[in-house]
Amino acid sequence: MTRDGKSQAAFWILAAGLLSVLTGLVSAVRPPHIVFILADDLGWYDVGYHSSEIRTPNLDRLSAQGVRLENYYVQPVCTPSRNQLMTGRYQIHTGMQHQIIWPCQPYCVPLDEKLLPQLLKEAGYDTHMVGKWHLGMYKKDCLPTRRGFDTYFGYLTGSEDYFTHERCYNIAPLNLTRCALDLRDGEEVATAYKGDYSTELFSQRAVGVIKKHNSSKPLFLYVALQAVHSPLQVPERYLAPYSFIEDRHRRLYAGMVSAMDEAVGNISLALQQEGLWDNTVLVFSTGTQTYANLQNQTQKCGVLRCRSSVPSGLHRHPQKGLCVCRWSDILWVNVFLMFFFFVCFWKVDEVKYQLHCLLLAGPGRRSRLTLARGVAEDRWAKSGFNVSIHAAIRSSNWKLLTGYPGCEVWFPRPGDNGSDCGLSKLDPLKPIMLFDVEKDPEERNEVSAQFPSVVDYLLTRLQEHQKTALPINYPDDDPKCDPGPTRAWGPWA
């Protein structure tokens, strides 16, 4: 049996064991509370337990008491990752294999998709969300409160200011840039929080939800923090422990991570104080690959190419999950919907899940993804799978990239000035790139020529997945989105 076959067999053995245990427990145990904390753009080397200079005592303690998922993937950008988490499905099956949803795109997660909070609500859960939505808001039916959440407090787009909560965006059809408030309490614009740092604001609201919750009912609390996404902003008090970091960007970023870690600690403490902790499934993850002005690198010299590449290796993604089950193989973020169903109320007939590690992406917002030069001579150019598609697939130790794989340079870890740690060029990028990510976690040694049979197998797998993909839905900006000079971003259709 191949390693991939063994991995799949191991999963089903684990799943069967988990199911048999849960079958005996579900009738006797109350459904657990679920708290899912999602950070944004947190890197592998940005948590204390990976020997970082950044201090994360709460994440260190919680992960030591739980399980660290060290082989766990999300999408490279915000919207597709959150779509997978909320639907339990790959983005290719919802038409969202693209970049993010921009403020003026008339588009959201398809309304015929039943999201995780809707499913949990049907199972008797109280459902609450705090933080970043980023799944579309052009009409009210797309809002969190119309997609299963009893309450919502947060922002609908992305990349807003941490203190003013304003989002600036160039509305191309109108040839103007609009800066407007993006903060909602339920469906109403929240105007009273200017100057409040969002990481603290969102953790305070999450703690408030916990304190008000009726413990006789199961709770689902989804906390999608703005941290540590750009812009790099943090109150000065969080910078004091990092005066030794010379790079200002890295110092700001470290302070943001500490503020985020404090928020996680406050939320976990509230669960304990309210007597919910012993019956809570707490998951901490990050939603996208690292970015933060290219400052959050890992232990080695260069492991970051650029946003919208599909990193692995030391990133792998840089996500760490705290979970109640042990698992050492590859996991994808959409598996959590299935997992919550297993643990909470044993109803899986509606769950549409996939367990292979796959990314199939369409065109980005600002640049056209094209075939690398010389593809016509490539031996796989005429394969069944269109290798110009920006795609990645992971199987066992192998990871295959097709189409545009990212930037051609490695960025050094901040403060690393060694001769072998500077900005370095990669070998020329190709439309087919194969890596053994266990032996080569930084993906520096491209081995497609040495292992053509592996490439053939993975291209066949990609083609099978592509057959099930829906057409990409990525509409142009609608000028009617303009909130005007004094209003806020929100539904307009």
C-alpha positions in Angstrom: 0.0 0.0 0.0 1.3 3.5 -0.9 2.0 6.1 1.9 -1.1 8.0 0.6 -3.2 4.9 0.8 -1.9 4.2 4.3 -2.8 7.8 5.3 -6.3 7.5 4.0 -6.7 4.1 5.7 -5.4 5.5 8.9 -7.9 8.3 8.8 -10.9 5.9 8.3 -9.6 3.7 11.1 -9.3 6.8 13.4 -12.8 8.0 12.3 -14.3 4.5 12.9 -12.8 4.5 16.4 -14.0 8.0 17.1 -17.5 7.2 15.9 -17.8 4.1 18.0 -16.8 6.0 21.1 -19.0 8.9 20.4 -22.0 6.6 19.7 -21.9 5.5 23.2 -21.3 8.9 24.7 -23.6 11.2 22.8 -26.8 10.1 24.5 -25.3 10.5 27.9 -23.3 13.7 27.5 -24.6 17.2 26.9 -23.4 18.7 23.6 -20.3 20.7 24.3 -19.9 24.4 24.0 -17.8 25.3 21.0 -15.5 28.3 20.9 -13.6 28.8 17.6 -10.9 31.6 17.7 -9.6 32.5 14.3 -6.5 34.7 14.1 -5.5 36.3 10.8 -2.1 36.0 9.1 -0.3 34.5 12.2 3.0 32.8 11.3 4.7 29.5 12.4 7.5 31.4 14.1 5.2 33.8 15.8 4.2 31.7 18.8 6.3 31.1 21.8 6.2 27.3 21.7 8.1 27.4 18.3 11.0 29.2 20.0 10.0 32.6 18.8 11.1 35.8 20.4 7.4 36.7 20.6 5.8 35.8 23.9 2.5 33.9 23.8 2.1 32.4 27.3 -1.7 31.8 26.9 -1.3 29.9 23.5 1.7 28.0 24.9 -0.3 26.9 27.9 -3.5 26.0 26.1 -1.8 24.1 23.3 0.3 22.2 25.8 -2.9 21.1 27.5 -4.5 20.2 24.2 -3.3 19.0 20.8 -1.1 21.0 18.4 -2.1 20.3 14.8 1.3 20.7 13.1 0.2 19.6 9.6 -2.8 21.7 9.1 -3.8 23.8 6.1 -6.0 26.7 5.3 -6.3 28.8 2.1 -3.7 31.5 1.3 -6.2 34.4 1.5 -9.1 35.3 3.7 -12.4 34.7 1.9 -11.8 31.2 0.6 -10.5 30.0 4.0 -13.5 31.4 5.9 -15.8 29.9 3.2 -14.3 26.5 3.8 -14.7 26.8 7.6 -18.3 27.9 7.3 -19.5 25.5 4.6 -17.3 22.5 5.3 -16.6 22.4 1.5 -13.7 23.2 -0.7 -13.9 26.6 -2.4 -14.0 24.9 -5.8 -17.5 23.6 -4.8 -18.9 27.0 -4.1 -17.4 29.0 -7.0 -15.1 30.8 -4.6 -11.7 29.7 -5.9 -10.4 33.2 -6.2 -9.0 36.0 -4.1 -11.0 37.9 -1.5 -14.4 39.5 -1.8 -13.7 43.3 -2.1 -16.1 45.9 -0.6 -17.9 46.7 -3.9 -18.3 43.2 -5.3 -22.0 42.2 -5.5 -21.3 38.8 -4.2 -21.3 36.6 -1.1 -21.2 32.9 -0.1 -24.0 31.3 -2.2 -27.2 31.7 -0.3 -28.2 28.1 -0.9 -25.3 26.9 1.2 -26.2 26.1 4.8 -23.5 27.4 7.0 -22.0 25.9 10.2 -24.0 28.3 12.6 -27.2 27.4 10.8 -26.6 23.7 11.3 -25.6 24.2 14.9 -28.6 26.4 15.5 -30.9 23.5 14.2 -29.1 21.3 16.8 -30.2 23.6 19.7 -27.1 25.9 19.9 -27.0 29.6 20.7 -24.8 31.0 18.0 -22.7 34.2 18.3 -20.0 35.8 16.2 -17.5 38.5 17.0 -15.0 39.9 14.5 -14.2 39.6 10.8 -16.8 38.3 8.4 -15.4 38.8 4.9 -17.9 36.5 3.2 -19.8 39.1 1.3 -22.3 41.8 2.4 -23.8 43.4 -0.7 -27.3 42.6 0.4 -28.8 41.9 3.8 -29.4 38.2 3.2 -25.6 37.8 3.1 -25.0 39.2 6.6 -23.9 37.0 9.6 -27.3 37.5 11.3 -29.1 36.2 8.2 -26.7 33.2 8.0 -27.3 31.5 11.3 -25.8 33.8 14.0 -28.1 35.0 16.8 -25.8 38.0 17.4 -22.9 39.7 15.6 -20.4 42.4 16.4 -17.6 43.1 14.0 -16.6 44.2 10.5 -17.8 43.0 7.2 -14.8 43.5 4.9 -11.0 43.4 5.8 -7.8 45.5 6.3 -9.5 48.2 8.2 -7.8 50.5 10.7 -7.5 48.9 14.2 -8.5 52.2 16.0 -10.8 54.1 13.7 -12.4 51.0 12.2 -12.5 52.7 8.8 -11.8 50.8 5.5 -10.5 52.7 2.5 -11.2 51.3 -1.0 -10.8 52.5 -4.5 -14.1 52.3 -6.3 -12.8 51.9 -9.8 -16.1 52.6 -11.7 -16.3 55.9 -9.9 -12.6 56.7 -10.0 -12.5 57.6 -6.3 -11.2 56.3 -3.1 -13.7 56.1 -0.2 -12.8 55.7 3.4 -15.8 54.7 5.5 -16.6 53.0 8.8 -16.9 49.3 8.8 -18.2 48.2 12.2 -21.6 46.6 13.0 -23.5 45.6 16.1 -26.0 43.2 14.7 -27.1 44.8 11.4 -26.7 48.4 12.7 -23.7 50.6 12.2 -21.6 50.9 15.4 -20.3 54.4 15.7 -19.3 54.6 19.4 -16.0 52.7 19.3 -13.6 55.1 17.6 -10.3 54.8 19.4 -10.9 51.3 20.8 -8.2 48.9 19.7 -10.1 46.1 17.8 -8.2 43.2 19.4 -9.3 44.4 22.9 -12.7 45.4 21.7 -13.5 42.0 20.2 -12.2 40.1 23.1 -14.3 42.2 25.5 -17.4 41.5 23.4 -16.6 37.8 23.3 -16.2 37.8 27.1 -19.6 39.6 27.4 -21.2 36.9 25.3 -19.8 34.2 27.5 -20.9 35.9 30.7 -24.5 36.4 29.4 -24.9 32.9 28.1 -27.4 30.5 29.7 -25.3 27.5 30.5 -28.2 25.1 30.1 -27.9 25.6 26.4 -24.9 24.7 24.2 -22.9 27.7 23.0 -21.2 28.3 19.6 -19.0 31.3 19.7 -16.9 32.2 16.7 -14.3 34.9 17.4 -12.6 36.0 14.1 -10.0 38.4 15.3 -8.6 41.2 13.1 -5.1 40.5 14.6 -2.6 40.1 13.3 -3.5 41.2 9.8 -2.0 44.5 8.4 -2.0 47.4 9.0 0.7 47.0 11.7 -1.0 48.9 14.6 -0.9 48.3 18.4 -1.1 50.3 21.6 2.4 51.3 22.9 2.1 49.3 26.1 2.4 46.1 24.1 5.7 47.2 22.5 7.6 47.6 25.8 8.6 43.9 26.1 10.1 44.0 22.6 12.5 47.0 22.8 15.3 44.6 21.9 13.8 44.0 18.4 15.5 46.5 16.1 13.2 46.1 13.1 10.3 48.4 13.8 7.8 46.4 11.7 8.7 43.2 13.5 8.4 45.0 16.8 5.0 46.3 16.0 4.0 42.9 14.8 5.3 41.2 18.0 3.2 43.6 20.1 0.1 42.7 18.0 0.7 39.0 18.6 1.0 39.7 22.4 -2.3 41.6 22.3 -3.9 38.7 20.5 -2.5 36.2 23.0 -3.9 38.3 25.8 -7.3 38.2 24.1 -7.2 34.4 23.9 -6.3 34.3 27.6 -9.2 36.5 28.5 -11.7 34.4 26.6 -10.4 31.2 28.1 -10.5 32.7 31.6 -14.1 33.8 31.1 -15.1 30.3 30.1 -13.5 29.0 33.3 -15.1 31.7 35.5 -18.6 31.0 34.1 -18.3 27.3 34.7 -18.3 26.4 30.9 -14.7 25.3 30.5 -15.0 21.6 31.4 -17.6 21.1 28.6 -16.0 23.3 25.9 -14.2 22.4 22.7 -11.8 25.3 22.1 -10.1 25.6 18.7 -7.5 28.2 17.9 -6.5 28.6 14.3 -5.3 31.2 11.8 -7.2 31.9 8.7 -4.6 32.7 6.0 -0.9 32.5 5.3 1.4 35.0 6.8 1.8 38.5 5.4 2.2 41.4 7.8 4.6 43.4 5.6 6.7 40.3 5.1 7.9 40.4 8.7 6.6 37.2 10.2 9.0 34.6 9.1 10.0 31.3 10.6 13.1 29.8 12.2 15.2 29.4 9.0 16.4 32.3 6.8 13.7 32.5 4.1 10.4 30.7 4.0 8.1 33.4 2.7 7.6 34.1 -1.0 4.5 36.2 -1.3 0.8 36.5 -0.6 -1.3 34.2 -2.8 1.4 31.7 -3.1 0.6 28.4 -1.5 3.2 27.9 1.2 3.8 24.7 3.2 6.8 23.3 4.9 7.8 25.4 7.9 4.6 27.4 7.4 2.6 24.2 6.8 0.3 26.5 7.2 1.5 28.5 10.2 -1.7 27.4 11.9 -2.0 25.6 15.1 -5.3 24.1 16.2 -6.3 23.2 19.7 -8.5 20.2 19.5 -9.9 17.3 21.5 -8.7 14.5 19.2 -5.2 13.4 18.3 -4.2 13.5 14.7 -0.7 13.4 13.1 -1.6 13.4 9.4 -2.7 16.2 7.1 -5.8 18.2 8.0 -7.7 20.9 6.2 -9.8 23.6 7.8 -13.1 22.4 6.4 -12.8 19.2 8.4 -13.9 21.1 11.5 -17.6 21.2 10.3 -17.6 17.4 10.1 -15.8 17.2 13.5 -18.3 19.4 15.3 -21.1 17.3 14.0 -19.4 14.1 15.3 -18.7 15.6 18.7 -21.8 17.6 19.3 -25.0 15.9 18.1 -24.2 12.9 15.8 -26.0 14.0 12.7 -23.9 13.7 9.6 -26.4 13.2 6.8 -26.2 16.9 5.8 -22.5 17.3 6.0 -20.7 17.6 2.7 -17.0 17.2 3.5 -13.8 16.4 1.6 -10.6 15.2 3.2 -7.9 15.7 0.5 -5.6 18.7 0.8 -6.4 20.7 -2.3 -6.3 24.3 -3.6 -7.6 25.3 -7.0 -7.6 29.1 -7.4 -8.9 31.4 -10.1 -7.5 34.8 -11.1 -6.4 37.3 -8.6 -7.9 40.8 -8.3 -5.1 42.8 -9.6 -3.0 40.6 -11.9 -3.7 38.0 -14.5 -2.2 34.6 -13.6 -0.6 33.2 -16.7 1.4 30.2 -17.7 5.1 30.4 -16.9 7.5 31.0 -19.8 8.4 27.9 -21.6 5.3 25.9 -20.7 4.8 24.9 -24.3 7.9 22.7 -24.1 6.9 21.2 -20.7 6.2 17.5 -20.8 3.0 18.0 -18.8 1.6 21.0 -20.8 -0.7 18.6 -22.6 -1.8 16.6 -19.6 -5.4 16.1 -18.7 -5.2 18.9 -16.1 -4.7 22.5 -17.3 -1.4 23.3 -15.7 -1.9 27.0 -16.2 -4.4 26.9 -13.3 -3.1 28.2 -10.0 -3.4 25.0 -8.0 -1.7 22.9 -5.3 -2.3 19.4 -4.0 -0.6 17.7 -1.0 -0.4 13.9 -0.8 1.7 12.3 1.9 5.2 13.9 1.7 4.5 15.3 -1.8 3.3 18.7 -2.7 2.6 19.7 -6.3 2.1 23.3 -7.6 0.8 24.3 -11.0 0.3 27.6 -12.7 1.8 30.7 -11.0 3.4 29.5 -7.7 4.3 32.9 -6.2 7.2 35.3 -6.0 10.7 34.4 -7.2 12.5 35.5 -4.0 12.8 34.4 -0.4 12.5 37.0 2.3 14.9 36.7 5.2 13.8 36.5 8.8 13.8 40.1 10.2 17.1 40.9 11.9 18.9 38.0 10.2 21.9 39.6 8.4 24.0 36.4 7.8 25.5 35.9 4.4 23.2 33.0 3.6 20.1 34.8 4.9 19.6 37.7 2.6 17.0 38.2 -0.1 17.7 35.4 -2.5 16.4 34.4 -5.9 14.8 31.0 -6.5 15.4 28.9 -9.6 13.2 30.0 -12.5 9.5 29.3 -11.7 7.8 26.6 -13.7 4.2 25.7 -14.4 4.8 22.3 -12.7 6.7 22.3 -9.4 7.0 19.2 -7.1 8.5 19.2 -3.6 9.1 16.6 -0.9 8.0 18.8 1.9 9.2 16.5 4.6 12.8 16.5 3.4 12.6 20.0 2.0 10.1 22.0 4.1 11.2 25.4 2.6 10.4 24.1 -0.9 13.8 25.0 -2.4 14.5 21.8 -4.2 12.1 21.3 -7.1 12.1 17.6 -8.1 9.5 17.1 -10.8 12.1 15.8 -13.3 13.3 13.1 -10.8 9.8 11.9 -9.9 7.6 12.1 -13.1 5.3 9.3 -12.0 4.4 11.3 -8.8 3.6 14.3 -10.9 1.4 12.2 -13.2 -0.5 10.8 -10.3 -1.0 14.2 -8.6 -2.1 15.8 -11.9 -4.6 13.0 -12.3 -5.9 13.7 -8.8 -6.2 17.4 -9.6 -8.1 16.6 -12.8 -10.6 14.5 -10.8 -11.1 17.4 -8.4 -11.4 19.9 -11.2 -14.3 17.9 -12.8 -16.3 18.7 -9.7 -15.5 22.4 -9.6 -18.1 25.0 -10.1 -17.4 28.1 -12.4 -15.7 30.9 -10.6 -18.0 33.7 -9.5 -16.0 37.0 -9.3 -18.0 40.0 -10.4 -16.8 43.5 -11.1 -17.3 46.3 -8.7 -20.8 47.8 -8.5 -20.6 51.6 -8.3 -23.8 51.6 -6.2 -21.7 50.3 -3.3 -20.4 53.8 -2.6 -21.4 54.6 1.0 -20.9 58.4 0.5 -18.6 60.6 2.6 -20.3 60.2 6.0 -21.8 56.7 5.9 -20.5 53.1 6.4 -19.7 50.1 4.3 -22.7 47.8 4.2 -25.4 46.3 2.0 -26.5 48.3 -0.9 -28.5 45.9 -3.2 
